Amino acid sequence: MTEVTSRMIEKENKIVFIVSLGATKKDIKRAVEELYQVKVEDVNVLITRDGTKKAFVKLRPEYNAADLAVRLGVL
């Protein structure tokens, strides 16, 4: 958890996950929706220099990323 990710949660309604390199955007969306009972608006991915894949998951306006982060224990 960094300052940037906590700002994303509060201002952009996004939460960041580290995912498998083989996971597609559709896989990530489906998994987040099923595991956490939320609706996903958009998924963006980034492969970092150290070879990990980050998924930036934007939730629909009726769901709050801060509430999900609290449930996950990251806030």
N, CA, C and O atoms as CSV, one atom per row, in Angstrom:
chain,resi,resn,atom,element,x,y,z
A,1,MET,N,N,0.838,-1.173,0.000
A,1,MET,CA,C,0.000,0.000,0.000
A,1,MET,C,C,0.885,1.240,0.000
A,1,MET,O,O,1.707,1.434,0.896
A,2,THR,N,N,0.706,2.063,-1.005
A,2,THR,CA,C,1.486,3.287,-1.109
A,2,THR,C,C,0.555,4.489,-1.057
A,2,THR,O,O,-0.668,4.343,-1.083
A,3,GLU,N,N,1.139,5.668,-0.984
A,3,GLU,CA,C,0.345,6.894,-1.020
A,3,GLU,C,C,-0.456,6.997,-2.309
A,3,GLU,O,O,-1.620,7.400,-2.303
A,4,VAL,N,N,0.181,6.629,-3.410
A,4,VAL,CA,C,-0.477,6.720,-4.718
A,4,VAL,C,C,-1.686,5.795,-4.770
A,4,VAL,O,O,-2.753,6.200,-5.233
A,5,THR,N,N,-1.536,4.563,-4.303
A,5,THR,CA,C,-2.668,3.633,-4.353
A,5,THR,C,C,-3.779,4.047,-3.394
A,5,THR,O,O,-4.955,3.870,-3.710
A,6,SER,N,N,-3.433,4.592,-2.234
A,6,SER,CA,C,-4.486,5.042,-1.323
A,6,SER,C,C,-5.224,6.246,-1.906
A,6,SER,O,O,-6.425,6.398,-1.686
A,7,ARG,N,N,-4.522,7.100,-2.645
A,7,ARG,CA,C,-5.167,8.229,-3.318
A,7,ARG,C,C,-6.105,7.724,-4.430
A,7,ARG,O,O,-7.196,8.261,-4.620
A,8,MET,N,N,-5.667,6.694,-5.153
A,8,MET,CA,C,-6.506,6.105,-6.205
A,8,MET,C,C,-7.805,5.547,-5.621
A,8,MET,O,O,-8.875,5.697,-6.211
A,9,ILE,N,N,-7.702,4.912,-4.472
A,9,ILE,CA,C,-8.884,4.348,-3.826
A,9,ILE,C,C,-9.877,5.455,-3.500
A,9,ILE,O,O,-11.072,5.321,-3.762
A,10,GLU,N,N,-9.384,6.539,-2.932
A,10,GLU,CA,C,-10.266,7.610,-2.473
A,10,GLU,C,C,-10.787,8.492,-3.603
A,10,GLU,O,O,-11.972,8.826,-3.621
A,11,LYS,N,N,-9.934,8.873,-4.537
A,11,LYS,CA,C,-10.331,9.852,-5.553
A,11,LYS,C,C,-10.864,9.238,-6.847
A,11,LYS,O,O,-11.751,9.812,-7.479
A,12,GLU,N,N,-10.336,8.078,-7.250
A,12,GLU,CA,C,-10.699,7.495,-8.542
A,12,GLU,C,C,-11.550,6.232,-8.430
A,12,GLU,O,O,-11.957,5.663,-9.443
A,13,ASN,N,N,-11.818,5.791,-7.193
A,13,ASN,CA,C,-12.596,4.573,-6.957
A,13,ASN,C,C,-11.936,3.355,-7.618
A,13,ASN,O,O,-12.612,2.488,-8.172
A,14,LYS,N,N,-10.595,3.314,-7.545
A,14,LYS,CA,C,-9.820,2.202,-8.109
A,14,LYS,C,C,-9.098,1.473,-6.997
A,14,LYS,O,O,-8.737,2.063,-5.978
A,15,ILE,N,N,-8.892,0.185,-7.205
A,15,ILE,CA,C,-8.099,-0.618,-6.287
A,15,ILE,C,C,-7.088,-1.407,-7.116
A,15,ILE,O,O,-7.383,-1.800,-8.245
A,16,VAL,N,N,-5.912,-1.639,-6.567
A,16,VAL,CA,C,-4.812,-2.255,-7.307
A,16,VAL,C,C,-4.548,-3.659,-6.760
A,16,VAL,O,O,-4.468,-3.863,-5.549
A,17,PHE,N,N,-4.416,-4.616,-7.670
A,17,PHE,CA,C,-4.109,-5.997,-7.314
A,17,PHE,C,C,-2.860,-6.443,-8.066
A,17,PHE,O,O,-2.606,-5.979,-9.178
A,18,ILE,N,N,-2.086,-7.332,-7.471
A,18,ILE,CA,C,-1.019,-8.040,-8.174
A,18,ILE,C,C,-1.653,-9.329,-8.692
A,18,ILE,O,O,-2.233,-10.093,-7.921
A,19,VAL,N,N,-1.543,-9.568,-9.994
A,19,VAL,CA,C,-2.214,-10.716,-10.613
A,19,VAL,C,C,-1.199,-11.577,-11.363
A,19,VAL,O,O,-0.043,-11.194,-11.542
A,20,SER,N,N,-1.657,-12.728,-11.788
A,20,SER,CA,C,-0.839,-13.643,-12.571
A,20,SER,C,C,-0.511,-13.028,-13.929
A,20,SER,O,O,-1.332,-12.314,-14.504
A,21,LEU,N,N,0.671,-13.301,-14.435
A,21,LEU,CA,C,1.068,-12.779,-15.749
A,21,LEU,C,C,0.156,-13.288,-16.866
A,21,LEU,O,O,0.006,-12.623,-17.891
A,22,GLY,N,N,-0.445,-14.443,-16.678
A,22,GLY,CA,C,-1.308,-15.011,-17.702
A,22,GLY,C,C,-2.752,-14.534,-17.639
A,22,GLY,O,O,-3.558,-14.884,-18.501
A,23,ALA,N,N,-3.086,-13.742,-16.632
A,23,ALA,CA,C,-4.472,-13.286,-16.472
A,23,ALA,C,C,-4.804,-12.190,-17.479
A,23,ALA,O,O,-4.032,-11.249,-17.665
A,24,THR,N,N,-5.953,-12.319,-18.122
A,24,THR,CA,C,-6.416,-11.292,-19.051
A,24,THR,C,C,-7.311,-10.306,-18.296
A,24,THR,O,O,-7.688,-10.544,-17.149
A,25,LYS,N,N,-7.643,-9.196,-18.959
A,25,LYS,CA,C,-8.531,-8.210,-18.343
A,25,LYS,C,C,-9.887,-8.829,-18.020
A,25,LYS,O,O,-10.465,-8.548,-16.970
A,26,LYS,N,N,-10.393,-9.665,-18.913
A,26,LYS,CA,C,-11.679,-10.328,-18.676
A,26,LYS,C,C,-11.598,-11.264,-17.471
A,26,LYS,O,O,-12.521,-11.312,-16.658
A,27,ASP,N,N,-10.483,-12.014,-17.355
A,27,ASP,CA,C,-10.289,-12.913,-16.213
A,27,ASP,C,C,-10.287,-12.127,-14.905
A,27,ASP,O,O,-10.917,-12.526,-13.926
A,28,ILE,N,N,-9.573,-11.007,-14.905
A,28,ILE,CA,C,-9.452,-10.183,-13.701
A,28,ILE,C,C,-10.818,-9.618,-13.315
A,28,ILE,O,O,-11.205,-9.658,-12.147
A,29,LYS,N,N,-11.543,-9.093,-14.297
A,29,LYS,CA,C,-12.871,-8.525,-14.039
A,29,LYS,C,C,-13.795,-9.581,-13.448
A,29,LYS,O,O,-14.465,-9.334,-12.446
A,30,ARG,N,N,-13.830,-10.742,-14.063
A,30,ARG,CA,C,-14.705,-11.815,-13.594
A,30,ARG,C,C,-14.331,-12.247,-12.168
A,30,ARG,O,O,-15.210,-12.448,-11.330
A,31,ALA,N,N,-13.044,-12.385,-11.900
A,31,ALA,CA,C,-12.591,-12.826,-10.578
A,31,ALA,C,C,-12.938,-11.810,-9.494
A,31,ALA,O,O,-13.416,-12.190,-8.425
A,32,VAL,N,N,-12.705,-10.531,-9.753
A,32,VAL,CA,C,-13.006,-9.495,-8.762
A,32,VAL,C,C,-14.506,-9.444,-8.495
A,32,VAL,O,O,-14.928,-9.344,-7.343
A,33,GLU,N,N,-15.308,-9.513,-9.545
A,33,GLU,CA,C,-16.760,-9.466,-9.365
A,33,GLU,C,C,-17.272,-10.671,-8.576
A,33,GLU,O,O,-18.148,-10.523,-7.725
A,34,GLU,N,N,-16.738,-11.848,-8.848
A,34,GLU,CA,C,-17.193,-13.048,-8.153
A,34,GLU,C,C,-16.684,-13.118,-6.721
A,34,GLU,O,O,-17.436,-13.473,-5.814
A,35,LEU,N,N,-15.422,-12.786,-6.511
A,35,LEU,CA,C,-14.834,-12.903,-5.173
A,35,LEU,C,C,-15.352,-11.859,-4.194
A,35,LEU,O,O,-15.544,-12.156,-3.015
A,36,TYR,N,N,-15.578,-10.640,-4.671
A,36,TYR,CA,C,-15.886,-9.542,-3.759
A,36,TYR,C,C,-17.294,-8.980,-3.923
A,36,TYR,O,O,-17.621,-7.987,-3.274
A,37,GLN,N,N,-18.137,-9.573,-4.761
A,37,GLN,CA,C,-19.516,-9.155,-4.974
A,37,GLN,C,C,-19.631,-7.655,-5.270
A,37,GLN,O,O,-20.423,-6.946,-4.649
A,38,VAL,N,N,-18.835,-7.192,-6.220
A,38,VAL,CA,C,-18.882,-5.813,-6.705
A,38,VAL,C,C,-18.992,-5.849,-8.222
A,38,VAL,O,O,-18.810,-6.900,-8.835
A,39,LYS,N,N,-19.286,-4.713,-8.825
A,39,LYS,CA,C,-19.320,-4.602,-10.279
A,39,LYS,C,C,-18.134,-3.752,-10.717
A,39,LYS,O,O,-17.867,-2.693,-10.148
A,40,VAL,N,N,-17.430,-4.228,-11.731
A,40,VAL,CA,C,-16.231,-3.565,-12.238
A,40,VAL,C,C,-16.579,-2.760,-13.482
A,40,VAL,O,O,-17.258,-3.254,-14.382
A,41,GLU,N,N,-16.108,-1.518,-13.525
A,41,GLU,CA,C,-16.326,-0.666,-14.685
A,41,GLU,C,C,-15.211,-0.825,-15.713
A,41,GLU,O,O,-15.474,-0.880,-16.914
A,42,ASP,N,N,-13.951,-0.899,-15.235
A,42,ASP,CA,C,-12.815,-0.944,-16.153
A,42,ASP,C,C,-11.627,-1.617,-15.484
A,42,ASP,O,O,-11.483,-1.570,-14.262
A,43,VAL,N,N,-10.781,-2.241,-16.289
A,43,VAL,CA,C,-9.547,-2.859,-15.804
A,43,VAL,C,C,-8.400,-2.414,-16.704
A,43,VAL,O,O,-8.481,-2.520,-17.927
A,44,ASN,N,N,-7.335,-1.916,-16.090
A,44,ASN,CA,C,-6.097,-1.601,-16.804
A,44,ASN,C,C,-4.988,-2.422,-16.171
A,44,ASN,O,O,-4.989,-2.647,-14.961
A,45,VAL,N,N,-4.037,-2.871,-16.991
A,45,VAL,CA,C,-2.944,-3.689,-16.465
A,45,VAL,C,C,-1.601,-3.054,-16.813
A,45,VAL,O,O,-1.468,-2.298,-17.775
A,46,LEU,N,N,-0.623,-3.391,-15.996
A,46,LEU,CA,C,0.727,-2.874,-16.162
A,46,LEU,C,C,1.697,-3.961,-15.723
A,46,LEU,O,O,1.533,-4.549,-14.654
A,47,ILE,N,N,2.697,-4.227,-16.538
A,47,ILE,CA,C,3.748,-5.156,-16.139
A,47,ILE,C,C,4.931,-4.320,-15.683
A,47,ILE,O,O,5.467,-3.516,-16.445
A,48,THR,N,N,5.331,-4.514,-14.440
A,48,THR,CA,C,6.397,-3.711,-13.850
A,48,THR,C,C,7.766,-4.205,-14.302
A,48,THR,O,O,7.894,-5.264,-14.917
A,49,ARG,N,N,8.760,-3.428,-13.989
A,49,ARG,CA,C,10.131,-3.810,-14.367
A,49,ARG,C,C,10.589,-5.097,-13.711
A,49,ARG,O,O,11.399,-5.835,-14.272
A,50,ASP,N,N,10.068,-5.366,-12.519
A,50,ASP,CA,C,10.487,-6.598,-11.838
A,50,ASP,C,C,9.688,-7.824,-12.288
A,50,ASP,O,O,9.860,-8.914,-11.744
A,51,GLY,N,N,8.806,-7.642,-13.291
A,51,GLY,CA,C,8.117,-8.777,-13.893
A,51,GLY,C,C,6.775,-9.130,-13.284
A,51,GLY,O,O,6.189,-10.151,-13.645
A,52,THR,N,N,6.270,-8.311,-12.367
A,52,THR,CA,C,4.947,-8.577,-11.820
A,52,THR,C,C,3.900,-7.809,-12.611
A,52,THR,O,O,4.202,-6.802,-13.250
A,53,LYS,N,N,2.677,-8.292,-12.561
A,53,LYS,CA,C,1.585,-7.658,-13.302
A,53,LYS,C,C,0.619,-7.034,-12.298
A,53,LYS,O,O,0.119,-7.708,-11.398
A,54,LYS,N,N,0.364,-5.738,-12.467
A,54,LYS,CA,C,-0.568,-5.018,-11.611
A,54,LYS,C,C,-1.856,-4.777,-12.386
A,54,LYS,O,O,-1.832,-4.425,-13.566
A,55,ALA,N,N,-2.971,-4.970,-11.710
A,55,ALA,CA,C,-4.279,-4.681,-12.301
A,55,ALA,C,C,-4.900,-3.511,-11.547
A,55,ALA,O,O,-5.060,-3.561,-10.328
A,56,PHE,N,N,-5.246,-2.461,-12.283
A,56,PHE,CA,C,-5.918,-1.299,-11.725
A,56,PHE,C,C,-7.399,-1.474,-12.044
A,56,PHE,O,O,-7.812,-1.352,-13.197
A,57,VAL,N,N,-8.187,-1.759,-11.026
A,57,VAL,CA,C,-9.591,-2.105,-11.199
A,57,VAL,C,C,-10.457,-0.933,-10.747
A,57,VAL,O,O,-10.448,-0.560,-9.574
A,58,LYS,N,N,-11.199,-0.360,-11.681
A,58,LYS,CA,C,-12.114,0.739,-11.363
A,58,LYS,C,C,-13.502,0.151,-11.133
A,58,LYS,O,O,-14.047,-0.553,-11.982
A,59,LEU,N,N,-14.053,0.455,-9.973
A,59,LEU,CA,C,-15.374,-0.045,-9.629
A,59,LEU,C,C,-16.454,0.897,-10.148
A,59,LEU,O,O,-16.209,2.087,-10.347
A,60,ARG,N,N,-17.625,0.365,-10.359
A,60,ARG,CA,C,-18.766,1.192,-10.773
A,60,ARG,C,C,-19.106,2.161,-9.639
A,60,ARG,O,O,-18.818,1.878,-8.476
A,61,PRO,N,N,-19.717,3.302,-9.970
A,61,PRO,CA,C,-19.985,4.334,-8.957
A,61,PRO,C,C,-20.806,3.867,-7.753
A,61,PRO,O,O,-20.657,4.416,-6.661
A,62,GLU,N,N,-21.660,2.874,-7.931
A,62,GLU,CA,C,-22.479,2.421,-6.809
A,62,GLU,C,C,-21.693,1.579,-5.794
A,62,GLU,O,O,-22.222,1.239,-4.736
A,63,TYR,N,N,-20.442,1.244,-6.106
A,63,TYR,CA,C,-19.576,0.498,-5.195
A,63,TYR,C,C,-18.412,1.389,-4.794
A,63,TYR,O,O,-17.947,2.210,-5.585
A,64,ASN,N,N,-17.948,1.226,-3.573
A,64,ASN,CA,C,-16.903,2.072,-3.029
A,64,ASN,C,C,-15.614,1.269,-2.855
A,64,ASN,O,O,-15.593,0.266,-2.140
A,65,ALA,N,N,-14.545,1.712,-3.508
A,65,ALA,CA,C,-13.254,1.017,-3.406
A,65,ALA,C,C,-12.706,1.065,-1.983
A,65,ALA,O,O,-12.026,0.133,-1.554
A,66,ALA,N,N,-12.992,2.131,-1.251
A,66,ALA,CA,C,-12.525,2.231,0.138
A,66,ALA,C,C,-13.169,1.149,1.001
A,66,ALA,O,O,-12.507,0.562,1.856
A,67,ASP,N,N,-14.454,0.883,0.781
A,67,ASP,CA,C,-15.124,-0.184,1.532
A,67,ASP,C,C,-14.499,-1.543,1.229
A,67,ASP,O,O,-14.298,-2.355,2.132
A,68,LEU,N,N,-14.193,-1.785,-0.040
A,68,LEU,CA,C,-13.549,-3.042,-0.423
A,68,LEU,C,C,-12.151,-3.145,0.193
A,68,LEU,O,O,-11.762,-4.207,0.677
A,69,ALA,N,N,-11.406,-2.052,0.175
A,69,ALA,CA,C,-10.056,-2.050,0.770
A,69,ALA,C,C,-10.113,-2.347,2.262
A,69,ALA,O,O,-9.247,-3.049,2.786
A,70,VAL,N,N,-11.110,-1.827,2.943
A,70,VAL,CA,C,-11.270,-2.108,4.370
A,70,VAL,C,C,-11.593,-3.584,4.586
A,70,VAL,O,O,-11.049,-4.217,5.490
A,71,ARG,N,N,-12.489,-4.135,3.746
A,71,ARG,CA,C,-12.818,-5.562,3.837
A,71,ARG,C,C,-11.593,-6.443,3.626
A,71,ARG,O,O,-11.449,-7.491,4.257
A,72,LEU,N,N,-10.700,-5.996,2.714
A,72,LEU,CA,C,-9.485,-6.752,2.414
A,72,LEU,C,C,-8.393,-6.528,3.449
A,72,LEU,O,O,-7.407,-7.263,3.481
A,73,GLY,N,N,-8.562,-5.520,4.292
A,73,GLY,CA,C,-7.581,-5.233,5.340
A,73,GLY,C,C,-6.409,-4.397,4.878
A,73,GLY,O,O,-5.372,-4.396,5.542
A,74,VAL,N,N,-6.523,-3.689,3.775
A,74,VAL,CA,C,-5.412,-2.862,3.299
A,74,VAL,C,C,-5.547,-1.405,3.727
A,74,VAL,O,O,-4.585,-0.643,3.630
A,75,LEU,N,N,-6.712,-1.015,4.191
A,75,LEU,CA,C,-6.907,0.349,4.729
A,75,LEU,C,C,-7.289,0.267,6.180
A,75,LEU,O,O,-7.499,1.297,6.822
